[in-house]
Amino acid sequence: MSATPDAYLARLPAPQCEALQALRQVIRAEVPEASECISYAMPGFRMPGGKMVAGYAAFSRHLGLYPHSGGVIPGFAAECAALGFKTSKSGVLFTPEHPLPVDLVRRILAARLAEIG
């Protein structure tokens, strides 16, 4: 397990690292008050006060965005499927070759922030 988001990303192959760095930048821009951390063995962003906003991770065949809530992604499942992305209750899966659209990431983050209150 990596101790920091930078260490986590540094161990990845270049295409995965670059795709997750791009996602990281979008999250950072959308939630500048959040601090970066490692949670559930993945890099993520935590709001002041402790609530996790979202995490991201690399696996052998895909990458994932995880808003640390079972209530956010189901609301985007049909749109994600129409765009060619698989979802689970907790995340959206994508590849370096088919990254998540920035607008979709922004709306997922907005939904998570609304849920956090």
C-alpha positions as CSV (number, residue, x, y, z in Angstrom):
1,M,0.0,0.0,0.0
2,S,1.3,3.5,-0.9
3,A,1.7,6.1,1.8
4,T,0.8,9.1,-0.4
5,P,-1.1,9.8,-3.6
6,D,2.1,10.7,-5.4
7,A,3.7,7.3,-4.4
8,Y,0.6,5.5,-5.5
9,L,0.7,7.1,-8.9
10,A,4.5,6.7,-9.3
11,R,4.2,2.9,-9.3
12,L,1.8,2.8,-12.2
13,P,2.5,2.4,-15.9
14,A,2.6,5.7,-17.7
15,P,-0.8,5.5,-19.4
16,Q,-2.6,4.7,-16.1
17,C,-0.6,7.3,-14.3
18,E,-1.3,10.0,-16.8
19,A,-5.1,9.2,-16.9
20,L,-5.3,9.3,-13.1
21,Q,-3.2,12.5,-12.9
22,A,-5.7,14.2,-15.2
23,L,-8.6,13.0,-13.1
24,R,-6.8,14.1,-10.0
25,Q,-6.4,17.6,-11.4
26,V,-10.2,17.8,-12.2
27,I,-11.0,16.7,-8.6
28,R,-8.5,19.2,-7.2
29,A,-10.0,22.0,-9.3
30,E,-13.5,21.2,-8.3
31,V,-12.9,20.7,-4.6
32,P,-9.9,22.9,-3.7
33,E,-10.7,22.9,0.0
34,A,-10.3,19.1,0.2
35,S,-7.0,17.6,1.2
36,E,-5.4,14.6,-0.6
37,C,-5.0,11.4,1.3
38,I,-5.0,7.6,1.0
39,S,-8.3,6.0,2.0
40,Y,-9.4,2.4,1.4
41,A,-5.9,1.8,-0.2
42,M,-6.6,4.4,-2.9
43,P,-5.8,8.1,-3.3
44,G,-8.6,10.4,-2.6
45,F,-9.8,13.8,-1.4
46,R,-11.1,14.5,2.1
47,M,-13.2,17.5,3.1
48,P,-12.3,19.5,6.2
49,G,-14.1,17.7,8.9
50,G,-13.2,14.3,7.6
51,K,-15.8,13.3,4.9
52,M,-14.3,11.7,1.8
53,V,-15.4,13.3,-1.5
54,A,-13.9,10.8,-4.0
55,G,-11.1,8.4,-4.6
56,Y,-9.5,6.9,-7.7
57,A,-7.7,3.7,-8.3
58,A,-5.9,1.6,-10.9
59,F,-6.4,-2.1,-11.5
60,S,-5.0,-4.4,-14.1
61,R,-7.7,-3.8,-16.7
62,H,-9.3,-0.6,-15.7
63,L,-9.2,2.6,-13.6
64,G,-12.0,3.8,-11.4
65,L,-13.6,6.9,-9.8
66,Y,-15.2,6.2,-6.5
67,P,-17.2,8.9,-4.7
68,H,-17.2,7.0,-1.4
69,S,-20.9,6.7,-1.4
70,G,-23.3,4.0,-2.6
71,G,-25.9,6.6,-3.4
72,V,-24.1,8.7,-6.1
73,I,-23.2,6.5,-9.0
74,P,-26.6,4.8,-9.4
75,G,-27.9,8.2,-10.5
76,F,-25.4,8.3,-13.3
77,A,-25.5,4.6,-14.3
78,A,-27.7,5.1,-17.4
79,E,-25.6,8.0,-18.7
80,C,-22.4,6.1,-18.0
81,A,-23.6,3.1,-19.9
82,A,-24.6,5.2,-22.8
83,L,-21.1,6.7,-22.9
84,G,-19.6,3.2,-22.8
85,F,-18.5,3.1,-19.1
86,K,-19.3,0.3,-16.7
87,T,-20.5,1.2,-13.2
88,S,-20.8,-0.5,-9.9
89,K,-22.8,0.7,-6.9
90,S,-19.7,2.6,-5.8
91,G,-17.8,3.6,-8.9
92,V,-17.3,4.3,-12.6
93,L,-14.8,2.2,-14.5
94,F,-12.8,3.6,-17.4
95,T,-9.5,3.1,-19.2
96,P,-6.6,5.4,-20.2
97,E,-7.8,5.2,-23.8
98,H,-11.4,6.1,-22.8
99,P,-11.2,8.6,-19.9
100,L,-14.2,10.0,-18.1
101,P,-15.5,13.2,-19.6
102,V,-14.6,16.2,-17.4
103,D,-18.3,17.3,-17.3
104,L,-19.4,13.9,-16.0
105,V,-16.7,14.0,-13.3
106,R,-17.8,17.5,-12.2
107,R,-21.4,16.4,-12.0
108,I,-20.5,13.2,-10.0
109,L,-18.5,15.4,-7.6
110,A,-21.3,17.9,-7.3
111,A,-23.7,15.1,-6.4
112,R,-21.3,13.8,-3.8
113,L,-20.8,17.3,-2.3
114,A,-24.5,17.8,-2.1
115,E,-24.8,14.4,-0.3
116,I,-22.2,15.4,2.2
117,G,-24.0,18.7,2.7
